[in-house]
């Protein structure tokens, strides 16, 4: 079974990075038994994400931290609204503050941008996919944010799907060799993984169709016109995916082709964090 970082392991590592040997600002100025509350305020419109992770962070530090929730993941929010109020030790609130904000701001930014893409193509069958262009060790939560925003996850990593890209094909010696060797490897190792292969032109598509034994064909950096021709050639035999150079301005032209999926790294690596604040108050 694939070993991935658990939420508790992530929180432990993230707090170690930030708190280190101690939050000396708080230790020096706030009594250890001080109690308080903090209000998570929304400062711009968008799609909220990271509410569960925020609760997990507070409860990691203080099991009895109490939440009053006003919003949930996936809610459309506006400037001035409150997401939650948390009651806990002041030391807990101040330790958790930056990690909670960093996670929620990043996740909400991704959910917001993904939602813009998904909304653009809501009248078409095409689905928006993310990529592996994510922040190291934060991928699980960024991909969660994609789902919250209305997108879909392509794969979590190199371990849960075969993707034969241009470099694999070139190093292997060609499309035919890459497909054949991959199927042989999967059979020999009793692995049941879907195979996707990248194509760069119609000739590549024809070569894949001649060999078969894949699940999805990616059309990389193709114009909508070329994509439409490729989809006609594939004729529903395999799933289709468009990738490369797709943005908010041209995504509809790709969706109109009838392609099954459009993958877009921009929904994670171009997302701008949402403006949020956590204001602490004494009880």
C-alpha positions as CSV (number, residue, x, y, z in Angstrom):
1,X,0.0,0.0,0.0
2,X,1.3,3.5,-0.9
3,X,2.6,5.4,2.2
4,X,1.4,9.0,2.1
5,X,1.8,11.7,4.7
6,X,-1.2,11.7,7.1
7,X,-2.9,14.9,8.2
8,X,-1.4,14.6,11.7
9,X,2.1,14.0,10.3
10,X,1.7,17.1,8.1
11,X,0.5,19.3,10.9
12,X,3.3,18.0,13.2
13,X,6.0,18.8,10.6
14,X,4.4,22.2,9.7
15,X,4.2,23.3,13.3
16,X,7.8,22.2,13.9
17,X,8.9,24.3,11.0
18,X,7.1,27.4,12.4
19,X,7.2,27.0,16.1
20,X,10.6,25.2,16.4
21,X,11.7,25.1,20.0
22,X,9.0,27.5,21.2
23,X,6.7,30.4,20.3
24,X,8.7,32.8,22.5
25,X,6.6,35.8,21.6
26,X,3.6,34.2,23.2
27,X,5.5,32.5,26.0
28,X,7.0,35.8,27.0
29,X,3.9,37.9,27.0
30,X,0.8,35.7,27.6
31,X,0.0,33.7,30.7
32,X,-0.1,29.9,30.1
33,X,-3.7,29.7,31.4
34,X,-5.1,32.5,29.4
35,X,-8.2,31.6,27.3
36,X,-9.4,33.4,24.2
37,X,-11.3,33.2,21.0
38,X,-10.4,33.9,17.4
39,X,-12.6,34.9,14.5
40,X,-11.7,33.8,11.0
41,X,-12.7,36.8,8.8
42,X,-13.1,36.7,5.0
43,X,-11.7,39.7,3.2
44,X,-12.5,39.0,-0.4
45,X,-15.0,37.0,-2.5
46,X,-14.3,33.5,-3.6
47,X,-14.8,29.8,-2.8
48,X,-13.8,28.8,0.7
49,X,-11.6,25.8,1.3
50,X,-9.6,24.3,4.2
51,X,-12.2,24.5,7.0
52,X,-11.7,20.9,8.0
53,X,-7.9,21.2,8.0
54,X,-8.2,24.4,10.1
55,X,-10.1,22.4,12.7
56,X,-7.6,19.6,12.6
57,X,-4.8,22.0,13.3
58,X,-6.5,23.5,16.3
59,X,-7.5,20.1,17.7
60,X,-4.0,18.8,17.2
61,X,-2.8,21.5,19.6
62,X,-5.8,21.4,21.9
63,X,-8.3,18.5,21.7
64,X,-11.0,20.5,23.5
65,X,-10.9,23.6,21.2
66,X,-14.4,24.6,20.4
67,X,-15.7,25.8,17.0
68,X,-18.7,27.7,15.9
69,X,-19.0,27.2,12.1
70,X,-20.6,29.8,9.9
71,X,-19.4,28.5,6.6
72,X,-18.3,25.2,5.0
73,X,-15.9,24.1,2.3
74,X,-17.2,25.0,-1.1
75,X,-19.3,28.0,0.0
76,X,-19.2,31.1,-2.1
77,X,-18.1,33.9,0.3
78,X,-17.8,37.6,0.4
79,X,-15.7,40.3,2.1
80,X,-16.7,40.9,5.7
81,X,-18.2,37.4,6.4
82,X,-17.1,35.1,9.2
83,X,-16.0,31.6,8.5
84,X,-15.7,30.4,12.1
85,X,-15.0,31.3,15.7
86,X,-12.7,29.1,17.7
87,X,-12.4,29.1,21.5
88,X,-9.2,27.8,23.0
89,X,-6.1,28.6,25.0
90,X,-4.5,31.8,23.7
91,X,-1.2,29.9,23.3
92,X,-3.0,27.5,21.0
93,X,-4.6,30.2,19.0
94,X,-1.4,32.1,18.4
95,X,0.6,28.9,17.6
96,X,-2.1,27.8,15.1
97,X,-2.8,31.2,13.5
98,X,-0.2,31.3,10.7
99,X,-0.5,27.7,9.8
100,X,-4.3,27.9,9.6
101,X,-4.2,31.0,7.5
102,X,-1.4,29.7,5.2
103,X,-3.4,26.5,4.5
104,X,-6.8,28.1,4.1
105,X,-5.6,31.0,2.0
106,X,-3.8,28.7,-0.4
107,X,-6.6,26.2,-0.6
108,X,-9.3,28.9,-1.0
109,X,-7.3,30.5,-3.8
110,X,-7.1,27.2,-5.7
111,X,-10.8,26.4,-5.1
112,X,-11.7,29.9,-6.4
113,X,-9.6,29.7,-9.5
114,X,-10.8,26.1,-10.2
115,X,-14.4,27.2,-9.9
116,X,-13.8,29.9,-12.5
117,X,-12.6,27.2,-15.0
118,X,-15.3,24.8,-14.1
119,X,-18.0,27.4,-14.4
120,X,-16.8,28.3,-17.9
121,X,-17.4,24.8,-19.2
122,X,-20.4,23.8,-17.1
123,X,-22.6,23.4,-20.2
124,X,-20.2,20.9,-21.8
125,X,-19.3,17.3,-20.9
126,X,-15.6,18.2,-20.5
127,X,-14.2,18.0,-17.0
128,X,-11.3,20.2,-15.7
129,X,-8.4,18.2,-14.3
130,X,-5.4,19.3,-12.1
131,X,-1.8,18.1,-12.6
132,X,1.2,17.3,-10.4
133,X,2.2,21.0,-10.4
134,X,1.6,21.3,-6.7
135,X,3.5,22.4,-3.6
136,X,5.7,19.6,-2.2
137,X,4.1,17.9,0.9
138,X,0.9,20.0,0.4
139,X,-0.4,18.2,-2.6
140,X,-3.2,16.3,-0.8
141,X,-4.8,19.6,0.3
142,X,-4.3,21.4,-2.9
143,X,-6.0,18.6,-4.8
144,X,-8.7,18.6,-2.2
145,X,-9.2,22.3,-3.0
146,X,-9.5,21.5,-6.7
147,X,-12.4,19.1,-5.9
148,X,-14.0,21.7,-3.6
149,X,-13.8,24.2,-6.5
150,X,-15.6,21.8,-8.9
151,X,-12.6,20.2,-10.6
152,X,-11.3,16.6,-10.7
153,X,-8.0,15.0,-9.7
154,X,-5.9,13.4,-12.5
155,X,-3.6,11.4,-10.3
156,X,-2.1,11.8,-6.9
157,X,1.4,11.0,-7.9
158,X,3.6,8.7,-10.0
159,X,2.3,5.6,-8.2
160,X,-1.4,5.5,-9.0
161,X,-1.5,5.9,-12.8
162,X,0.8,5.3,-15.8
163,X,1.4,8.4,-17.8
164,X,3.7,8.0,-20.8
165,X,4.8,11.5,-21.7
166,X,7.1,12.7,-24.4
167,X,10.3,12.0,-22.4
168,X,9.2,8.4,-21.6
169,X,8.4,7.8,-25.3
170,X,11.6,9.4,-26.5
171,X,13.8,7.6,-24.0
172,X,12.1,4.3,-24.7
173,X,12.4,4.5,-28.4
174,X,8.9,5.3,-29.6
175,X,5.2,5.0,-28.9
176,X,4.9,1.3,-29.8
177,X,7.8,0.3,-27.5
178,X,6.6,2.4,-24.6
179,X,3.1,0.9,-24.7
180,X,4.4,-2.7,-25.2
181,X,7.0,-2.5,-22.4
182,X,4.5,-0.8,-20.0
183,X,1.9,-3.5,-20.5
184,X,4.5,-6.2,-20.0
185,X,5.7,-4.6,-16.8
186,X,2.2,-4.2,-15.4
187,X,1.4,-7.9,-16.1
188,X,4.7,-9.1,-14.7
189,X,4.2,-7.2,-11.5
190,X,0.5,-7.8,-11.1
191,X,-0.2,-4.1,-11.2
192,X,-3.6,-2.8,-12.3
193,X,-3.1,0.8,-13.3
194,X,-4.7,2.8,-16.1
195,X,-2.4,3.9,-18.9
196,X,-2.5,7.3,-20.5
197,X,-0.2,8.3,-23.3
198,X,0.8,11.7,-24.7
199,X,0.5,12.4,-28.4
200,X,1.8,15.5,-30.2
201,X,0.2,15.2,-33.6
202,X,-2.3,13.1,-35.6
203,X,0.4,10.7,-36.7
204,X,1.1,9.9,-33.0
205,X,-2.6,9.3,-32.5
206,X,-2.8,6.9,-35.4
207,X,0.2,5.0,-34.0
208,X,-1.4,4.7,-30.6
209,X,-4.7,3.5,-32.2
210,X,-2.7,0.9,-34.1
211,X,-1.2,-0.6,-30.9
212,X,-4.1,-0.1,-28.5
213,X,-3.7,-1.3,-24.9
214,X,-4.1,2.2,-23.3
215,X,-7.0,3.8,-21.5
216,X,-6.6,7.5,-22.4
217,X,-5.0,9.5,-25.1
218,X,-3.6,12.9,-24.3
219,X,-3.4,15.5,-27.0
220,X,-0.7,17.9,-25.9
221,X,-0.4,21.5,-27.2
222,X,-3.0,20.9,-29.9
223,X,-5.2,23.6,-31.4
224,X,-8.9,23.1,-31.0
225,X,-9.2,22.3,-34.7
226,X,-6.4,19.6,-34.4
227,X,-8.0,18.3,-31.2
228,X,-11.4,17.9,-33.0
229,X,-9.7,15.9,-35.8
230,X,-8.0,13.7,-33.3
231,X,-11.2,13.0,-31.4
232,X,-12.9,12.1,-34.6
233,X,-10.0,9.6,-35.3
234,X,-10.2,8.1,-31.8
235,X,-14.0,7.7,-32.2
236,X,-14.8,7.0,-28.6
237,X,-12.4,4.0,-28.3
238,X,-10.4,5.7,-25.6
239,X,-10.9,8.6,-23.2
240,X,-9.4,11.9,-24.4
241,X,-7.6,14.7,-22.7
242,X,-6.4,18.0,-23.9
243,X,-3.4,19.7,-22.2
244,X,-1.0,22.6,-22.7
245,X,-1.7,26.3,-23.3
246,X,-5.3,26.1,-22.0
247,X,-6.6,29.1,-20.0
248,X,-9.8,30.9,-19.1
249,X,-9.9,32.7,-22.4
250,X,-9.7,29.6,-24.6
251,X,-11.1,26.8,-22.5
252,X,-14.5,26.9,-24.1
253,X,-13.1,26.4,-27.6
254,X,-11.5,23.2,-26.3
255,X,-14.7,22.0,-24.5
256,X,-16.6,22.5,-27.7
257,X,-14.6,19.8,-29.3
258,X,-16.1,17.1,-27.1
259,X,-12.9,16.2,-25.4
260,X,-13.5,14.3,-22.2
261,X,-11.0,16.1,-20.0
262,X,-8.9,19.3,-20.0
263,X,-5.9,19.3,-17.7
264,X,-4.6,22.6,-16.5
265,X,-1.6,23.2,-14.2
266,X,-2.7,26.8,-13.8
267,X,-5.5,26.0,-11.3
268,X,-2.8,25.1,-8.8
269,X,0.4,26.9,-9.8
270,X,-1.2,30.2,-10.8
271,X,-3.8,30.5,-8.0
272,X,-3.6,33.6,-5.8
273,X,-4.2,33.0,-2.1
274,X,-7.5,34.4,-0.8
275,X,-7.2,37.2,1.8
276,X,-8.3,35.9,5.2
277,X,-7.5,37.1,8.7
278,X,-7.7,35.5,12.2
279,X,-8.4,38.0,14.9
280,X,-8.0,36.9,18.5
281,X,-10.1,38.3,21.4
282,X,-10.0,37.6,25.1
283,X,-13.0,35.9,26.6
